[in-house]
């Protein structure tokens, strides 16, 4: 019997950046969308820009001064540079999540409720449960409950001149690199209760892969089979965007001056991919979509 899920979705994925205005320009162009929300967490010592997509949000965060979160981001930038910082998971009951984690041997920290008022009268309230990194394979993980009343963060609007088919609308998967897949399997599967869809070793690729499904998004865990090639510690590595047509999105990015690889066949059957090269604020980024014939077949099926 699989353990009861303590989280329901990925709320957002945070990226640590030095210059948030520059990073906003990079991700606005990449996504083809304007930010959903900008806010200054003066108490925490950070500035944030959020893009809400179909299945999760992307959050750019930079330190602005004294504060606990500003110190965390500044330490990340100093020690490892820009890149993926934290995984924030959505829960409908933070207290139940905290007590569930405690019962499964993962004591966590419940923070005070937070409220932020927006410039147009928005009220956003939430409660966070923090899993200490030393108990979470070194990963930054928060569990977030939205409290009522809360104004929902809207989906990031299309940039002027960008069609829906040319924009990025969802996260396909988040990649976690690790020297110890069993430890991450215990954390995600047994303790958080996230569904493990596939656990496979691929000697031809030199890796073991675990695929966890959560709220329409995949958490892919990768461990090199050759221990000499394994990272020293577990870390959030890269992102893949889900698109309807890789070629369509790639063409738009190229027109806007981005550096994007040629389209190639993906490892997952029926897919094609392209790599978005720098600048990505040190986040490896991939476009993933159906092969054209697979997309055509799907379209024909929906017409019947």
Backbone torsions as a table, in degrees:
resi	resn	phi	psi	omega
1	UNK	NA	118.6	179.8
2	UNK	-65.7	150.1	-179.9
3	UNK	-66.6	152.2	178.4
4	UNK	-63.0	133.5	177.1
5	UNK	-65.3	134.4	176.6
6	UNK	-100.6	-6.1	176.3
7	UNK	-136.5	156.2	-173.6
8	UNK	-113.4	-19.5	-175.8
9	UNK	-166.5	174.7	168.8
10	UNK	-91.6	120.2	178.2
11	UNK	-76.5	-52.6	178.8
12	UNK	-161.6	163.3	178.0
13	UNK	-122.1	123.1	-174.9
14	UNK	-96.3	141.2	178.1
15	UNK	-123.4	124.0	177.9
16	UNK	-81.1	128.6	-179.3
17	UNK	-134.3	153.9	179.1
18	UNK	-83.9	-49.3	-176.9
19	UNK	-112.1	102.3	-171.4
20	UNK	-71.3	-29.5	177.4
21	UNK	-67.1	-41.9	177.9
22	UNK	-65.5	-43.8	-179.9
23	UNK	-64.1	-37.0	176.9
24	UNK	-60.7	-41.4	177.2
25	UNK	-62.0	-39.9	-179.6
26	UNK	-65.0	-47.0	-174.8
27	UNK	-79.8	-26.9	174.1
28	UNK	-64.7	-43.0	177.1
29	UNK	-67.0	-45.6	-176.7
30	UNK	-60.5	-48.5	-176.5
31	UNK	-78.4	-23.0	-173.6
32	UNK	72.6	24.8	-173.8
33	UNK	-139.3	152.2	175.9
34	UNK	-88.4	154.2	178.9
35	UNK	-58.6	146.3	175.5
36	UNK	-80.7	-29.8	-171.8
37	UNK	-163.4	139.0	171.1
38	UNK	-125.0	138.1	176.6
39	UNK	-156.2	151.4	177.1
40	UNK	-102.6	117.7	175.6
41	UNK	-90.6	81.3	-174.0
42	UNK	-64.2	-37.6	178.7
43	UNK	-67.4	-36.0	-179.7
44	UNK	-86.3	-16.1	177.5
45	UNK	83.6	33.6	-179.9
46	UNK	-138.4	161.6	169.0
47	UNK	-119.3	139.7	-172.5
48	UNK	-134.5	144.9	173.7
49	UNK	-128.4	127.4	-172.8
50	UNK	-120.1	133.6	172.1
51	UNK	-115.8	112.2	178.1
52	UNK	-88.0	119.7	177.0
53	UNK	-103.9	-173.1	-173.6
54	UNK	-63.1	-37.6	-173.0
55	UNK	-121.3	-0.9	179.2
56	UNK	-174.7	170.1	176.1
57	UNK	-113.2	152.9	171.1
58	UNK	-107.5	129.9	-176.0
59	UNK	-122.1	120.8	172.3
60	UNK	-91.2	134.6	-176.8
61	UNK	-140.4	135.8	177.2
62	UNK	-134.7	151.3	178.9
63	UNK	-76.5	144.0	180.0
64	UNK	-123.7	-10.9	-178.0
65	UNK	164.3	-162.9	-178.8
66	UNK	-59.5	143.2	179.1
67	UNK	150.8	151.9	-175.7
68	UNK	-62.6	-42.4	-178.2
69	UNK	-75.2	-34.4	175.5
70	UNK	-60.9	-37.2	178.4
71	UNK	-66.8	-39.0	178.8
72	UNK	-63.4	-46.0	-178.4
73	UNK	-67.2	-42.6	179.9
74	UNK	-61.5	-38.3	179.2
75	UNK	-67.5	-39.5	176.9
76	UNK	-61.8	-45.4	-179.4
77	UNK	-64.8	-37.6	-179.3
78	UNK	-72.4	-41.5	-174.1
79	UNK	-84.6	-38.9	-173.0
80	UNK	-127.3	-2.1	-177.8
81	UNK	78.6	-173.7	179.8
82	UNK	-65.5	159.7	177.5
83	UNK	146.5	-174.5	-178.6
84	UNK	-60.9	132.8	-172.6
85	UNK	-111.5	-49.3	-171.5
86	UNK	-152.9	155.0	175.9
87	UNK	-113.6	119.2	-179.7
88	UNK	-108.5	119.0	-175.8
89	UNK	-101.9	142.7	-178.0
90	UNK	-89.1	133.8	174.0
91	UNK	-130.7	147.6	176.9
92	UNK	-91.3	-1.2	179.5
93	UNK	-156.2	97.0	-175.6
94	UNK	-64.3	-38.0	-179.5
95	UNK	-64.2	-42.4	178.5
96	UNK	-64.7	-39.5	178.5
97	UNK	-63.2	-45.2	-179.3
98	UNK	-62.9	-44.2	-179.7
99	UNK	-69.0	-35.3	176.9
100	UNK	-64.9	-42.2	177.7
101	UNK	-63.8	-41.6	178.3
102	UNK	-59.5	-43.9	-179.1
103	UNK	-65.8	-25.3	-179.8
104	UNK	-96.9	16.5	174.8
105	UNK	81.8	23.4	-178.2
106	UNK	-130.1	76.4	179.1
107	UNK	-61.5	137.4	-176.3
108	UNK	-131.1	175.0	-175.5
109	UNK	-114.1	125.0	175.8
110	UNK	-93.1	120.9	179.4
111	UNK	-87.8	162.0	174.9
112	UNK	-63.9	151.4	176.9
113	UNK	-59.7	144.9	-179.8
114	UNK	-119.9	141.1	175.9
115	UNK	-132.4	136.3	179.4
116	UNK	-132.8	125.3	177.9
117	UNK	-95.8	130.5	-179.6
118	UNK	-88.6	168.1	-176.7
119	UNK	-68.0	-18.7	-178.8
120	UNK	-108.0	22.2	178.6
121	UNK	90.1	7.0	178.4
122	UNK	-65.7	144.0	172.8
123	UNK	-124.5	120.4	179.7
124	UNK	-123.9	125.7	-176.7
125	UNK	-130.1	138.8	-179.2
126	UNK	-153.4	166.2	179.3
127	UNK	-135.3	130.2	-176.1
128	UNK	-112.9	143.3	169.3
129	UNK	-114.4	123.4	-176.7
130	UNK	-106.3	126.5	174.5
131	UNK	-93.8	117.6	-179.4
132	UNK	-54.5	133.8	-177.3
133	UNK	-54.2	-35.2	-178.8
134	UNK	-66.5	-16.8	176.2
135	UNK	-102.7	-1.2	-175.4
136	UNK	-123.6	41.5	177.6
137	UNK	57.9	24.3	-179.8
138	UNK	84.5	-0.8	-178.1
139	UNK	-84.1	150.4	171.4
140	UNK	-87.2	111.9	-177.6
141	UNK	-132.6	128.4	172.0
142	UNK	-122.0	148.7	171.3
143	UNK	-112.8	126.1	-168.3
144	UNK	-119.3	126.7	173.7
145	UNK	-110.7	126.6	173.0
146	UNK	-80.9	131.6	-177.3
147	UNK	-103.2	144.9	179.8
148	UNK	-87.1	144.7	-5.4
149	UNK	-80.5	142.0	178.5
150	UNK	-138.7	133.5	174.6
151	UNK	-81.9	118.7	-178.2
152	UNK	-60.9	144.2	173.9
153	UNK	-75.2	121.5	-175.7
154	UNK	-71.9	158.4	174.4
155	UNK	-63.4	141.5	-179.9
156	UNK	-59.7	125.7	-176.0
157	UNK	-75.7	150.5	177.6
158	UNK	-62.4	143.0	171.7
159	UNK	-68.9	149.9	176.9
160	UNK	-55.2	132.2	178.3
161	UNK	85.5	-3.0	179.9
162	UNK	-103.1	124.1	177.1
163	UNK	-81.7	156.5	-179.5
164	UNK	-54.8	-40.9	-178.8
165	UNK	-66.6	-18.2	-178.8
166	UNK	-94.1	-9.4	-175.3
167	UNK	-99.6	166.9	175.4
168	UNK	-96.2	129.2	-174.0
169	UNK	-115.3	-15.1	-175.5
170	UNK	-155.0	159.9	171.2
171	UNK	-90.8	126.5	176.4
172	UNK	-81.6	-53.6	176.5
173	UNK	-155.6	156.1	175.0
174	UNK	-111.3	130.8	-176.5
175	UNK	-102.4	130.1	175.8
176	UNK	-113.2	122.3	175.7
177	UNK	-95.2	140.6	-175.3
178	UNK	-152.7	151.7	169.3
179	UNK	-89.1	-4.6	-173.0
180	UNK	-144.4	84.8	-178.5
181	UNK	-63.8	-31.9	-179.7
182	UNK	-63.9	-37.8	179.2
183	UNK	-66.9	-40.9	178.5
184	UNK	-69.9	-36.0	176.5
185	UNK	-60.2	-41.9	177.6
186	UNK	-63.7	-44.2	-178.6
187	UNK	-64.3	-55.9	-176.2
188	UNK	-71.3	-45.3	-172.0
189	UNK	-82.0	-57.7	-173.1
190	UNK	-80.4	-35.1	-174.8
191	UNK	-93.0	-46.1	177.8
192	UNK	-85.9	-18.8	177.7
193	UNK	77.2	25.2	177.7
194	UNK	-80.2	138.1	-173.5
195	UNK	-71.5	125.3	173.5
196	UNK	-86.8	113.5	-177.8
197	UNK	-89.0	-30.5	-175.7
198	UNK	-158.5	137.5	174.2
199	UNK	-131.7	110.9	-174.9
200	UNK	-139.7	148.5	170.5
201	UNK	-107.2	134.4	-179.2
202	UNK	-124.2	87.2	-179.0
203	UNK	-57.2	-32.0	180.0
204	UNK	-66.6	-22.8	176.1
205	UNK	-103.5	-10.4	178.2
206	UNK	77.2	25.6	-175.5
207	UNK	-140.8	159.2	162.8
208	UNK	-107.1	135.5	-177.9
209	UNK	-124.7	136.7	172.1
210	UNK	-119.4	133.5	180.0
211	UNK	-118.5	113.8	176.5
212	UNK	-104.3	134.5	-179.2
213	UNK	-106.6	130.4	-178.6
214	UNK	-150.5	112.2	173.7
215	UNK	58.4	41.4	178.5
216	UNK	77.4	16.9	-179.3
217	UNK	-136.0	148.5	-179.7
218	UNK	-108.3	134.0	169.5
219	UNK	-101.7	110.3	-177.8
220	UNK	-100.7	122.5	179.4
221	UNK	-105.6	127.8	-175.8
222	UNK	-123.5	125.0	174.3
223	UNK	-122.0	121.8	175.3
224	UNK	-61.8	137.5	177.3
225	UNK	-71.7	-30.8	175.4
226	UNK	-84.1	108.9	-174.7
227	UNK	-61.3	-23.7	179.1
228	UNK	-71.6	-16.2	179.5
229	UNK	-101.8	0.1	-177.6
230	UNK	-76.0	147.5	175.2
231	UNK	-67.8	160.6	179.0
232	UNK	-70.3	-29.5	-177.3
233	UNK	-144.0	162.7	176.7
234	UNK	-75.7	137.5	179.2
235	UNK	-154.3	156.3	173.3
236	UNK	-74.0	125.5	-169.8
237	UNK	-107.4	-58.8	-171.9
238	UNK	-150.1	173.1	-177.5
239	UNK	-126.7	149.3	170.1
240	UNK	-125.1	129.2	176.9
241	UNK	-90.8	138.6	176.4
242	UNK	-92.7	126.5	-178.7
243	UNK	-134.3	159.8	178.1
244	UNK	-76.5	-32.5	179.4
245	UNK	-146.6	113.5	179.1
246	UNK	-60.5	-42.7	-177.6
247	UNK	-62.4	-39.6	-178.3
248	UNK	-65.8	-46.6	179.4
249	UNK	-67.4	-40.4	178.7
250	UNK	-60.7	-44.2	179.9
251	UNK	-59.4	-43.2	178.8
252	UNK	-63.2	-43.9	179.1
253	UNK	-63.1	-40.9	178.4
254	UNK	-63.5	-40.8	177.8
255	UNK	-60.8	-31.3	-177.8
256	UNK	-90.9	6.6	174.3
257	UNK	92.2	10.9	179.3
258	UNK	-77.1	160.3	177.0
259	UNK	-103.7	108.0	-175.9
260	UNK	-130.2	139.1	-179.3
261	UNK	-69.8	172.0	170.3
262	UNK	-66.0	155.2	175.5
263	UNK	-74.4	138.0	179.0
264	UNK	-139.8	162.7	179.2
265	UNK	-69.1	134.3	-179.5
266	UNK	-80.7	163.8	178.2
267	UNK	-70.7	-32.4	176.7
268	UNK	-77.2	132.9	-176.7
269	UNK	-56.1	135.2	175.9
270	UNK	81.6	12.2	-178.5
271	UNK	-121.7	159.8	168.3
272	UNK	-130.5	159.1	-173.4
273	UNK	-141.7	163.7	170.3
274	UNK	-150.6	146.0	-178.5
275	UNK	-96.4	130.0	170.8
276	UNK	-88.9	117.4	-178.1
277	UNK	-87.3	-172.5	-177.1
278	UNK	-57.4	148.8	2.4
279	UNK	-89.8	134.7	174.8
280	UNK	-135.4	14.8	-176.4
281	UNK	58.4	43.3	173.8
282	UNK	65.1	29.5	175.6
283	UNK	-113.5	114.8	172.4
284	UNK	-59.3	128.3	-171.9
285	UNK	-131.3	136.0	-178.1
286	UNK	-129.4	141.3	166.9
287	UNK	-93.3	132.6	179.0
288	UNK	-128.5	129.0	177.6
289	UNK	-154.1	172.9	-179.1
290	UNK	-72.4	147.9	168.8
291	UNK	-57.3	146.0	-177.0
292	UNK	-52.0	-40.7	-179.5
293	UNK	-68.3	-32.8	177.5
294	UNK	-69.4	-38.4	177.9
295	UNK	-65.6	-41.4	178.6
296	UNK	-63.0	-41.9	179.5
297	UNK	-63.9	-40.2	178.8
298	UNK	-64.5	-41.8	179.8
299	UNK	-61.9	-44.1	179.6
300	UNK	-63.0	-38.2	-179.5
301	UNK	-64.8	-39.1	-178.9
302	UNK	-69.7	-23.2	179.0
303	UNK	-77.3	-22.7	-174.4
304	UNK	-77.2	NA	NA
